[in-house]
């Protein structure tokens, strides 16, 4: 079966095309700047020359039509006919309490995604546009949605409820949802395989560290607690997001600076985190480079970032009454040995013994970075959220009796 995986943003679509029998990526690409006459289309397929163009693409349906045209192009494409695509899987950020697992798209599912716009106003509307685009271009193809929040639906009430009047939860579903769920689920399964132990017997802290950052306590294969909350703003310090802070800061700052709700939301989401502390740098590579050149603000930003990661890992070890491994994944987690070292060297009390040579090795892929015999392991595992989406879409399609 061939599955197309789509991640639709407000002005972009990223995609990967999978042959599920071998779990091979046949093609991948993206359309950026949707809504403009200077949209950028990039595409690469196995064994074919790379394709790039700048053209007018005014909406998501037009973007998907351009993608499908390229997928069947004799020089750049991977398919003989677009009908070879038997299923499409979508990433959807927020499933609320309605979706504890991936589902096939129906009218009811689309209505529920629309109801959740308030909880993910930057993401869910774009995801729905992606679903509607597929309906327009590939009307007979089964679609599935895979939710970032689904993995975290196993959290107990002690983890997901806030200490606020319960009426707010009943009326408005204000609670912790967590995000990056597909990533945390994928790397926890890969960690169990790497350790050669059943996932159901492990206590893991998985650290998805990119521009957005979240940690999850994975107890016996299930999400027990996670750092992001009702929105992706809560939790760890991130590239441009503040993470945890005293909630009174919001009203205090609004009063002192005469800021609107939109302005303070923008401040906390787009102008805080590493960007704010360093004085304008949000990329960890730039932070490390500036720190190594003696920039004190960059060093402070790096130290705060690493400290908060250590603090969450320690808290989750206490929450699970033990720890078998810490997993680093995503762009920064996979590629910054300096950050991993700063985090792990503060976890020796747990029994974690970092092997500096392994940590600094240019080796890629799944690997241990602790000494042999370390009571607590540290692992680097590249994430693959697209493969999780493809697998769930494939499973749902097979359950409906489609393909092979």
C-alpha positions as a printed Julia matrix, in Angstrom:
404×3 Matrix{Float64}:
   0.0    0.0     0.0
   1.15   3.54   -0.78
   0.34   6.16    1.87
   0.73   9.92    1.57
   1.5   11.69    4.86
   0.59  15.38    5.08
   1.42  18.02    7.68
  -0.56  21.13    6.73
   0.34  24.48    8.25
  -1.35  27.84    7.78
   0.86  28.68    4.79
   2.65  25.41    4.07
   2.24  21.69    3.39
   4.97  19.17    4.17
   4.54  15.67    2.77
   6.1   12.23    2.52
   5.06   9.34    0.3
   5.52   5.83    1.75
   5.51   2.33    0.36
   4.22   0.61    3.48
   5.28  -2.94    2.68
   8.91  -1.93    3.14
   8.23   1.34    5.01
  10.27   3.09    2.33
  10.03   6.83    1.68
   9.4    7.16   -2.05
   9.29  10.96   -2.08
   9.2   13.97    0.2
   8.78  17.69   -0.18
   7.03  20.85    0.88
   5.07  23.8    -0.43
   5.8   27.08    1.35
   4.27  30.54    1.18
   0.8   29.29    0.23
  -1.44  32.24   -0.56
   1.22  34.11   -2.53
   2.31  34.39   -6.16
   5.84  33.45   -5.05
   5.13  30.11   -3.37
   8.11  27.74   -3.2
   7.74  24.07   -4.09
  10.56  21.61   -3.3
  10.43  17.88   -4.0
  12.82  14.96   -3.99
  12.13  11.35   -4.94
  14.23   8.22   -4.63
  16.57   7.97   -7.63
  15.22  11.12   -9.3
  16.61  14.66   -9.7
  15.5   17.22   -7.13
  12.7   19.58   -8.17
  12.25  23.22   -7.15
  10.01  25.97   -8.48
   8.55  29.33   -7.53
   4.97  29.78   -8.66
   1.54  31.12   -7.71
  -0.3   28.91   -5.21
  -3.2   30.66   -3.54
  -4.73  27.97   -1.33
  -4.17  24.49    0.12
  -6.2   22.76   -2.61
  -4.0   24.31   -5.3
  -0.93  23.28   -3.29
  -2.06  19.66   -3.08
  -2.88  19.62   -6.8
   0.68  20.75   -7.52
   2.04  18.04   -5.21
   0.03  15.29   -6.9
   1.1   16.55  -10.33
   4.76  16.27   -9.32
   4.26  12.81   -7.77
   3.22  11.45  -11.18
   5.68  13.52  -13.24
   7.73  11.2   -15.49
  11.03  12.88  -14.61
  10.55  13.82  -10.94
   7.72  11.64   -9.67
   7.39   8.22   -8.03
   3.98   7.09   -9.27
   2.52   6.05  -12.6
  -0.93   7.31  -11.64
  -2.28   9.2    -8.67
  -4.75   6.36   -8.0
  -1.8    4.39   -6.57
  -2.23   6.43   -3.38
  -4.62   4.32   -1.29
  -4.67   6.37    1.92
  -3.68   9.79    3.25
  -2.59  10.39    6.84
  -2.68  13.83    8.47
  -0.94  15.23   11.5
  -3.42  17.08   13.72
  -2.01  18.89   16.74
  -5.02  18.92   19.08
  -7.53  16.14   19.61
  -8.74  17.29   23.02
 -10.41  14.55   25.03
 -12.34  13.36   21.99
  -9.56  11.37   20.35
  -7.41   9.03   22.46
  -6.19   7.36   19.27
  -5.92   7.86   15.51
  -9.18   7.72   13.53
 -10.52   7.61    9.99
 -11.82  10.98    8.79
 -15.6   11.27    8.83
 -18.0   14.19    8.88
 -18.18  13.88   12.67
 -14.39  13.86   13.01
 -14.11  17.04   10.92
 -16.77  18.71   13.05
 -14.9   17.81   16.23
 -11.59  19.12   14.87
 -13.39  22.37   14.1
 -14.73  22.53   17.67
 -11.14  22.32   18.91
 -10.01  25.41   16.99
 -10.02  27.43   20.22
  -7.49  25.07   21.81
  -5.12  25.14   18.81
  -5.95  28.26   16.78
  -2.64  28.26   14.88
  -2.74  24.57   13.95
  -6.12  22.84   13.79
  -7.65  25.22   11.19
  -4.7   24.54    8.88
  -4.96  20.78    9.43
  -8.64  20.9     8.48
  -7.75  22.82    5.32
  -5.39  19.98    4.46
  -8.16  17.42    4.94
 -10.56  19.41    2.76
  -7.88  19.77    0.07
  -7.49  15.99   -0.09
 -11.27  15.61   -0.38
 -11.19  17.95   -3.37
  -8.21  16.4    -5.18
  -8.44  12.74   -4.05
 -12.15  12.33   -3.24
 -12.14   8.52   -3.14
  -9.09   8.06   -0.92
  -9.43   7.1     2.74
  -8.04   9.74    5.11
  -6.85   9.27    8.69
  -5.85  11.75   11.37
  -3.12  11.17   13.94
  -3.21  13.51   16.94
  -0.22  14.96   18.82
  -2.28  14.79   22.0
  -3.49  11.17   21.72
  -0.48   9.48   23.36
  -0.96  11.61   26.47
  -4.58  10.56   27.04
  -3.32   7.86   29.43
  -2.25  10.48   32.01
  -4.0   10.18   35.38
  -6.06  13.04   36.77
  -3.26  13.88   39.18
  -1.15  14.75   36.14
  -3.63  16.41   33.81
  -5.89  18.46   36.09
  -5.0   22.01   37.15
  -5.66  23.28   40.67
  -8.35  25.72   39.52
 -12.15  25.65   39.95
 -13.42  22.38   38.51
 -16.21  24.18   36.67
 -13.57  25.45   34.22
 -12.66  21.89   33.33
 -16.3   20.84   33.01
 -17.33  23.81   30.88
 -14.2   24.51   28.84
 -12.03  21.37   29.17
  -9.15  23.36   30.67
  -6.58  20.7    31.51
  -3.15  19.43   30.5
  -3.16  17.78   27.08
   0.5   17.56   26.12
   1.98  17.57   22.62
   4.69  15.91   20.5
   2.84  12.69   21.33
   3.77  10.86   18.13
   7.44  11.63   18.77
   7.36  10.54   22.42
   5.55   7.33   21.49
   7.96   6.49   18.67
  11.18   7.03   20.61
   9.9    5.17   23.68
   9.27   2.07   21.54
  12.67   2.44   19.89
  14.31   2.86   23.3
  12.85  -0.43   24.49
  14.19  -2.19   21.4
  17.63  -0.6    21.84
  17.76  -1.63   25.5
  16.47  -5.12   24.69
  13.74  -4.87   27.33
   9.92  -4.88   27.2
   8.54  -1.35   27.01
   5.96  -2.34   29.64
   8.77  -2.81   32.19
  10.53   0.55   31.65
  10.57   3.97   33.27
  11.67   6.49   30.64
  11.94  10.24   30.3
  11.74  11.17   26.65
  13.0   14.65   25.74
  11.8   16.12   22.43
  14.13  19.09   22.05
  13.64  21.23   18.96
  12.38  24.78   18.62
   9.5   23.47   20.71
  10.56  21.41   23.73
   8.71  18.85   25.83
   9.57  16.06   28.26
   7.36  13.07   28.97
   7.43  10.55   31.79
   6.72   7.22   30.07
   5.76   4.64   32.67
   5.34   1.05   31.48
   4.85   2.26   27.91
   2.24   4.92   28.68
   2.41   8.67   29.11
   2.24   9.37   32.84
   3.02  13.09   32.78
   4.26  15.62   30.23
   5.61  19.16   30.38
   3.43  20.94   27.82
  -0.04  21.76   29.08
  -3.35  22.94   27.64
  -1.21  24.62   24.97
   2.42  24.14   23.87
   3.43  27.23   25.88
   3.69  25.51   29.26
   6.71  23.6    30.46
  10.31  23.92   29.37
  12.09  27.0    28.08
  12.04  26.88   24.26
  13.37  28.76   21.25
  10.88  31.62   21.49
   8.41  30.37   24.15
   8.74  31.19   27.83
   7.69  27.85   29.28
   6.69  27.83   32.96
   6.23  31.16   34.72
   4.22  32.67   37.56
   0.73  33.22   36.08
   0.5   36.56   37.88
   3.21  37.86   35.55
   0.64  38.01   32.77
  -1.8   40.38   34.46
   1.02  42.37   36.07
   2.79  42.91   32.75
  -0.46  43.75   30.97
  -1.14  46.46   33.54
   2.39  47.9    33.65
   3.0   47.87   29.89
  -0.63  48.41   28.81
  -0.57  45.27   26.68
  -3.57  43.57   25.14
  -4.21  39.82   25.47
  -2.95  39.31   21.91
   0.21  41.3    22.62
   1.08  39.4    25.78
   0.37  36.08   24.03
   2.71  37.13   21.25
   5.37  38.1    23.79
   5.22  34.73   25.56
   5.08  32.63   22.38
   7.29  34.52   19.93
   9.62  36.8    21.89
  10.58  34.81   24.99
  12.67  31.72   25.72
  16.2   31.51   24.32
  15.44  34.48   22.08
  14.69  36.77   25.02
  17.5   35.7    27.36
  20.22  35.61   24.7
  19.27  38.93   23.19
  17.94  37.73   19.86
  19.18  34.17   19.24
  16.62  31.34   19.16
  18.65  28.63   17.39
  20.68  26.4    19.73
  23.53  26.19   17.2
  23.85  29.98   17.26
  23.54  30.02   21.05
  26.4   27.51   21.46
  28.59  29.35   18.94
  28.02  32.69   20.66
  28.59  31.14   24.11
  31.89  29.61   22.95
  32.9   33.07   21.69
  32.35  34.5    25.18
  28.83  35.93   24.88
  27.53  36.05   28.47
  23.87  36.35   27.5
  24.14  33.3    25.26
  25.77  31.33   28.09
  23.02  32.37   30.5
  20.38  31.26   27.99
  22.14  27.91   27.5
  22.55  27.34   31.25
  18.89  28.15   31.99
  17.77  25.84   29.19
  19.89  22.91   30.42
  18.98  23.53   34.06
  15.27  23.35   33.38
  15.69  20.14   31.41
  17.56  18.56   34.34
  14.89  19.75   36.73
  12.07  18.13   34.74
  13.97  14.88   34.3
  14.62  14.7    38.05
  10.98  15.48   38.82
   9.74  12.76   36.48
  12.17  10.24   37.95
  10.62  11.01   41.33
   7.08  10.81   39.89
   7.78   7.3    38.53
   9.83   6.24   41.57
  12.8    5.39   39.39
  14.36   5.8    35.97
  15.81   3.39   33.43
  16.76   5.77   30.63
  16.67   9.34   29.35
  16.0    9.68   25.62
  17.11  12.7    23.58
  15.37  13.35   20.26
  14.44  16.04   17.7
  16.75  18.64   16.17
  18.59  19.86   19.26
  18.35  16.62   21.22
  19.86  14.64   18.35
  22.52  17.15   17.28
  23.8   19.07   20.32
  26.33  17.0    22.31
  27.13  20.08   24.37
  23.54  20.35   25.61
  23.26  16.61   26.28
  26.46  16.77   28.32
  25.25  19.76   30.35
  22.02  17.92   31.14
  23.48  14.48   31.89
  26.3   15.71   34.1
  23.68  16.98   36.52
  22.01  13.57   36.74
  24.8   11.53   38.3
  22.77  11.22   41.52
  20.39   8.98   39.56
  23.25   6.73   38.51
  23.61   8.11   34.98
  27.25   7.99   33.86
  27.81   9.81   30.59
  30.5    8.58   28.22
  31.85  11.83   26.76
  33.48  10.19   23.77
  30.28   8.41   22.79
  28.3   11.59   23.31
  30.62  13.66   21.12
  30.99  11.02   18.42
  29.86  12.13   14.94
  28.0    8.82   14.68
  24.35   9.18   13.71
  21.32   7.02   14.34
  20.14   5.28   17.49
  22.84   4.91   20.12
  23.8    4.82   23.79
  25.89   7.7    25.1
  26.46   6.34   28.61
  29.27   4.18   29.96
  28.89   0.41   29.85
  27.1   -0.7    33.0
  25.58   2.72   33.74
  22.54   2.08   36.02
  20.58   4.72   34.08
  21.09   4.93   30.33
  21.12   8.03   28.11
  20.04   7.36   24.53
  19.95   9.4    21.34
  17.1    8.29   19.07
  16.16  10.21   15.92
  12.43  10.77   15.88
  10.19   9.82   12.96
   6.74  11.29   13.43
   5.87  10.85    9.76
   6.44   7.09   10.01
   4.11   6.92   13.03
   1.42   8.7    11.0
   1.99   6.39    8.02
   1.82   3.27   10.21
  -1.41   4.33   11.91
  -2.96   5.26    8.56
  -1.93   1.91    7.12
  -3.38   0.05   10.11
  -6.69   1.88    9.84
  -6.85   1.23    6.1
  -6.22  -2.49    6.59
  -8.96  -2.59    9.23
 -11.32  -1.2     6.59
 -10.26  -3.92    4.18
  -8.24  -1.68    1.86
  -4.94  -2.54    0.2
  -2.27  -5.0     1.29
